[in-house]
Amino acid sequence: MSEISEPTQHLGWDMADRLHKSLRVSGVGVSEMAEHLEVSRNTVSNYLHDRTVPSVATLRVWALRCGVPYRWLRDGIDQPTSPDTPSGL
């Protein structure tokens, strides 16, 4: 019989995961987000692949465009859902 060891890493979502999920649930594409943020598609890709951390201003605009809570996007902190919050977050 073998023992299952505890995971050595936290298995929660990081910011890149939350950015991906916010795009998916809102139906916003990478190119559309890049245009909305007035940045290159490559910049958005860097955010999504955790190579660059978006600024606070960028995260606020991203959250508004996707209809997700800013605090959830930034920190992963759950907030009470409102009628305007997409389900599945």
C-alpha positions as CSV (number, residue, x, y, z in Angstrom):
1,M,0.0,0.0,0.0
2,S,1.4,3.4,-0.9
3,E,0.9,6.7,0.7
4,I,-0.3,9.7,-1.2
5,S,1.9,12.6,-0.4
6,E,0.6,16.1,-0.1
7,P,1.1,18.3,-3.2
8,T,4.2,20.5,-2.9
9,Q,2.6,23.3,-4.9
10,H,-0.6,25.2,-4.5
11,L,-3.0,24.0,-7.1
12,G,-5.0,27.2,-7.3
13,W,-5.3,29.3,-10.4
14,D,-2.7,32.0,-11.0
15,M,-3.4,35.3,-12.8
16,A,-2.7,33.9,-16.2
17,D,-5.3,31.1,-15.6
18,R,-7.8,33.7,-14.5
19,L,-7.1,35.9,-17.5
20,H,-7.7,32.9,-19.8
21,K,-10.9,31.9,-18.0
22,S,-12.3,35.5,-18.1
23,L,-11.8,35.5,-21.9
24,R,-13.4,32.2,-22.3
25,V,-16.5,32.9,-20.2
26,S,-17.0,36.3,-21.8
27,G,-16.4,35.1,-25.4
28,V,-13.8,37.8,-26.0
29,G,-10.9,36.7,-28.2
30,V,-7.2,37.6,-27.8
31,S,-7.2,39.9,-30.8
32,E,-10.4,41.6,-29.6
33,M,-8.9,42.2,-26.1
34,A,-5.7,43.5,-27.6
35,E,-7.6,46.0,-29.7
36,H,-9.7,47.0,-26.6
37,L,-6.6,47.5,-24.5
38,E,-4.8,49.3,-27.4
39,V,-1.9,46.9,-27.2
40,S,-0.4,44.3,-29.5
41,R,-1.8,40.7,-29.7
42,N,1.7,39.7,-28.5
43,T,1.3,41.7,-25.3
44,V,-1.9,40.0,-24.5
45,S,-0.3,36.6,-25.2
46,N,2.5,37.6,-22.8
47,Y,-0.1,38.2,-20.1
48,L,-1.8,34.9,-20.9
49,H,1.4,32.9,-20.7
50,D,2.6,34.6,-17.5
51,R,5.6,36.3,-19.1
52,T,4.4,39.8,-18.2
53,V,2.2,41.0,-15.4
54,P,-0.5,43.5,-16.5
55,S,-0.7,46.9,-14.9
56,V,-3.5,47.7,-12.4
57,A,-5.1,49.9,-15.1
58,T,-4.9,47.1,-17.6
59,L,-6.5,44.6,-15.2
60,R,-9.3,47.0,-14.4
61,V,-10.1,47.5,-18.1
62,W,-9.8,43.7,-18.7
63,A,-12.2,43.0,-15.9
64,L,-14.7,45.5,-17.1
65,R,-14.5,44.2,-20.7
66,C,-15.0,40.6,-19.6
67,G,-17.5,41.4,-16.9
68,V,-15.6,39.7,-14.1
69,P,-14.7,41.2,-10.7
70,Y,-11.4,43.1,-10.6
71,R,-10.4,41.5,-7.3
72,W,-11.0,38.0,-8.6
73,L,-8.9,38.8,-11.7
74,R,-6.1,40.4,-9.7
75,D,-6.0,38.1,-6.6
76,G,-8.3,35.2,-7.1
77,I,-10.5,36.5,-4.3
78,D,-14.0,35.4,-4.6
79,Q,-16.7,38.0,-4.3
80,P,-20.4,37.5,-4.0
81,T,-21.9,37.1,-7.5
82,S,-24.2,39.7,-8.9
83,P,-26.6,39.4,-11.8
84,D,-24.0,40.9,-14.0
85,T,-21.3,38.4,-13.1
86,P,-20.9,35.5,-15.6
87,S,-21.6,32.1,-14.0
88,G,-18.9,29.6,-13.7
89,L,-16.3,31.8,-12.0
